[in-house]
Amino acid sequence: MQLFDLTHPAEQRLPIVISVPHAGTEFPDDIQAELKSHLLPPDDTDWFVHQLYDFATELGIPILRARYSRWVIDLNRNPDSAPLYSDGRVITGLCTATTFLGEPIYQDERTEVAPADVAWRRALYFAPYHQALQRLLDDTRARFGRVLLWDCHSIRRLVPAIHQGPFPDLILGSADETSAAPALIQQALQQLGSGAYSLQHNHPFKGGYITRHFGRPDIEQHALQLEMAKDVYMNDAELAYAPERAEQIRAVLRQTLLTLGQSLLQ
């Protein structure tokens, strides 16, 4: 059973590690058999994000991508299921039983996954991904003296249960400016905001568990999350990859990562 794909560059030339925790689409047979088939594949998958960032290996950056769906386990939630936000939005847990719209995903209409099942999934799926991510960060920091984790996400332009009104094109999360050095945050904002894309910082997303947990600027282990509206790189229906749109944002992402990587090398 392959839990994730780790794509190494021929040579790691920049002290950056990319994480894609929500692009997975696979399910164990026993879990899939319990889900409502008309909800599959899950709409809240971060479709094609690993494809959007596949240029990164050419820059000398490794990419870690989960293979299993966030409906199996959400790799960007607190392992104890403590809520990431307390502002009234719909928040799916570590092992969700509903969609972002609050619709039950299991045929038996359960409102939560049994604690024993959650613990089993946490050991089988959650821990190995985070251990692999920490190894990548440790190896990179040992080689370069510092490292940046870039956690990649996408979301539908409109999700009323989370946020009233459309999301901006890009949302940079720095856990209220605690997960990375101020200079890196400012460089990221400057590069991401240099094009035609609308950009917000820490609102309405400030980074999930991955950014908050791995962001340790005190030891030169920095972390930033980039959330992106799906129609930035997909078609208007947010169902298919749109190559022309994707190439435009890929150019911005490429320059952003290059700038951050070169800054870390100084």
C-alpha positions in Angstrom: 0.0 0.0 0.0 1.6 3.2 -1.2 0.4 6.1 1.1 2.1 9.0 -0.7 4.3 9.9 -3.7 7.6 11.5 -3.0 9.2 13.0 -6.1 12.8 13.9 -5.7 14.6 16.3 -8.1 17.8 15.0 -9.8 19.6 17.4 -7.3 18.0 19.4 -4.6 19.2 22.9 -5.3 16.8 25.0 -3.2 16.0 24.6 0.6 12.3 24.2 0.0 10.0 21.2 0.5 6.5 21.1 -1.1 3.6 19.3 0.5 0.3 18.5 -1.2 -1.8 16.8 1.4 -5.3 17.1 -0.2 -4.9 16.0 -3.8 -5.2 12.3 -3.0 -8.2 10.4 -4.5 -7.7 6.8 -3.3 -9.8 4.9 -0.7 -9.3 1.6 1.0 -12.1 -0.8 -0.2 -13.7 -1.1 3.3 -14.1 2.7 3.7 -15.2 3.3 0.1 -17.9 0.6 0.5 -19.5 2.7 3.4 -19.6 6.0 1.6 -22.4 7.4 -0.5 -21.4 6.6 -4.0 -23.0 9.8 -5.5 -20.6 11.9 -3.5 -17.6 10.2 -5.0 -15.1 11.4 -6.0 -15.2 14.1 -3.3 -15.7 17.6 -4.6 -13.4 19.0 -1.9 -10.4 17.2 -3.3 -7.6 19.7 -4.2 -7.8 18.7 -7.8 -4.6 18.7 -9.9 -2.6 20.7 -7.4 0.3 18.2 -7.7 0.2 18.7 -11.5 0.1 22.5 -11.0 3.4 22.3 -9.0 5.2 19.6 -11.0 7.6 22.3 -12.3 9.2 22.4 -8.9 11.4 19.4 -9.4 13.0 21.2 -12.3 13.9 23.9 -9.7 15.5 21.3 -7.5 12.6 21.0 -5.0 11.1 17.7 -3.7 7.4 17.2 -3.6 5.4 15.0 -1.2 1.9 14.2 -2.2 -0.7 12.2 -0.4 -2.4 9.5 -2.4 -5.4 8.9 -0.1 -8.4 11.1 0.0 -8.9 13.7 2.8 -12.1 11.7 3.5 -10.0 8.9 4.8 -8.0 11.2 7.0 -7.3 14.9 6.8 -3.5 15.4 7.0 -3.9 19.1 7.6 -6.0 18.8 10.8 -4.9 18.6 14.4 -4.3 14.9 15.3 -6.6 15.3 18.3 -9.3 16.9 16.1 -9.1 20.3 18.0 -10.8 22.9 15.7 -8.4 25.1 13.7 -10.9 28.0 13.8 -13.6 29.2 16.2 -15.5 31.8 14.0 -18.6 29.7 13.3 -17.5 28.3 9.9 -18.0 24.6 9.1 -14.9 22.7 10.1 -14.3 19.1 9.1 -12.4 17.0 11.5 -9.4 14.7 11.3 -11.7 11.9 10.0 -14.7 13.8 8.6 -18.3 12.4 8.5 -19.6 15.3 6.4 -18.8 17.4 3.4 -17.9 21.1 3.7 -21.6 21.8 3.3 -22.5 19.6 6.2 -23.9 16.7 4.2 -23.2 13.2 5.7 -20.8 11.2 3.5 -21.6 7.8 5.0 -24.5 5.6 3.9 -25.6 5.1 7.6 -25.7 8.9 8.1 -23.3 8.7 11.0 -22.3 12.1 12.4 -18.8 11.0 13.5 -16.2 8.3 12.9 -15.8 6.0 15.8 -12.8 6.9 18.0 -11.1 3.5 17.5 -11.4 3.9 13.8 -9.9 7.4 14.0 -7.0 6.1 16.0 -6.4 3.4 13.5 -6.4 5.7 10.5 -4.2 8.2 12.4 -1.6 5.5 12.9 -1.9 4.0 9.4 -2.2 7.2 7.2 -1.5 10.4 9.2 1.7 9.5 11.1 3.7 8.1 8.1 3.0 11.3 6.0 4.1 13.6 8.7 7.1 11.5 9.5 8.1 11.6 5.9 7.6 15.3 5.8 9.7 15.8 8.8 12.5 13.7 7.4 12.5 15.8 4.2 12.7 19.0 6.3 15.4 17.6 8.5 17.5 16.5 5.5 17.1 19.8 3.7 17.9 21.8 6.8 21.0 19.7 7.5 22.2 20.4 4.0 21.4 24.0 3.6 21.1 25.3 7.2 17.5 26.3 6.8 14.3 25.1 5.1 10.9 26.3 3.9 7.9 24.1 3.8 5.4 25.3 1.1 2.0 23.6 1.8 -0.2 23.7 -1.3 -4.0 23.8 -1.3 -7.0 24.8 -3.5 -10.7 25.4 -2.8 -13.9 26.2 -4.7 -14.3 29.9 -5.3 -17.6 29.8 -3.3 -18.1 27.8 -0.1 -20.7 29.7 1.9 -20.4 27.3 4.9 -16.9 28.5 5.4 -16.9 32.1 4.1 -19.5 34.5 2.9 -18.7 35.7 -0.6 -16.1 34.5 -3.1 -12.6 33.7 -2.0 -9.7 35.8 -3.4 -7.5 34.1 -6.0 -4.7 33.5 -3.5 -4.5 33.3 0.3 -1.1 33.1 2.0 -1.2 31.6 5.5 1.5 32.2 8.0 -0.3 31.3 11.2 -0.6 35.0 12.2 3.0 35.6 11.1 4.4 33.0 13.5 5.3 30.1 11.1 8.0 31.8 9.1 10.5 34.7 9.3 9.0 38.1 8.6 11.3 38.6 5.6 10.2 35.4 4.0 6.5 36.2 4.5 7.0 39.7 2.9 8.9 38.2 0.0 6.1 35.7 -0.6 3.4 38.4 -0.4 5.4 40.6 -2.8 5.9 37.9 -5.4 2.4 36.5 -5.2 0.9 40.0 -5.4 3.1 41.1 -8.3 0.7 39.6 -11.0 -2.9 40.0 -11.7 -4.2 37.8 -8.9 -6.1 39.0 -5.8 -4.2 38.2 -2.6 -5.0 38.1 1.1 -2.9 37.2 4.0 -4.1 35.0 6.9 -7.8 35.6 6.1 -9.9 33.6 5.8 -7.2 30.9 6.1 -4.1 31.3 8.1 -2.7 27.8 7.7 -3.8 24.5 8.9 -2.1 22.0 11.2 0.9 21.4 8.8 1.8 25.1 8.7 1.3 25.6 12.4 3.0 22.4 13.5 6.1 22.5 11.2 6.6 26.2 11.2 9.5 26.7 13.6 11.4 29.8 12.4 13.4 29.7 15.7 15.2 26.6 14.3 15.2 27.9 10.7 12.3 25.6 9.8 9.8 27.9 8.1 6.4 27.0 6.8 3.8 28.8 4.6 0.4 27.7 3.2 -0.9 28.8 -0.1 -4.7 28.4 -0.7 -5.9 29.0 -4.2 -9.3 29.4 -5.8 -9.8 26.4 -8.1 -10.8 28.5 -11.1 -7.4 30.2 -11.1 -6.1 27.0 -12.8 -9.3 25.1 -13.6 -12.2 25.9 -15.9 -15.2 28.0 -14.7 -17.0 24.9 -13.5 -14.0 23.9 -11.5 -14.1 20.4 -12.9 -11.2 20.3 -15.4 -7.6 21.5 -15.6 -7.3 24.6 -17.7 -3.8 24.6 -19.2 -3.7 28.3 -20.3 -4.9 29.5 -16.9 -2.5 27.1 -15.1 0.5 28.3 -17.0 -0.2 31.9 -16.0 -0.3 31.0 -12.3 2.6 28.5 -12.6 4.8 31.4 -13.8 4.0 33.3 -10.6 4.5 30.3 -8.4 7.8 29.5 -10.1 9.1 33.0 -9.5 7.9 33.0 -6.0 9.6 29.8 -5.1 12.8 30.8 -6.9 12.9 34.1 -5.0 12.2 32.5 -1.6 14.8 29.7 -2.3 17.5 32.1 -3.3 16.8 34.2 -0.3 17.2 31.2 2.0 20.6 30.4 0.3 22.0 33.8 1.3 
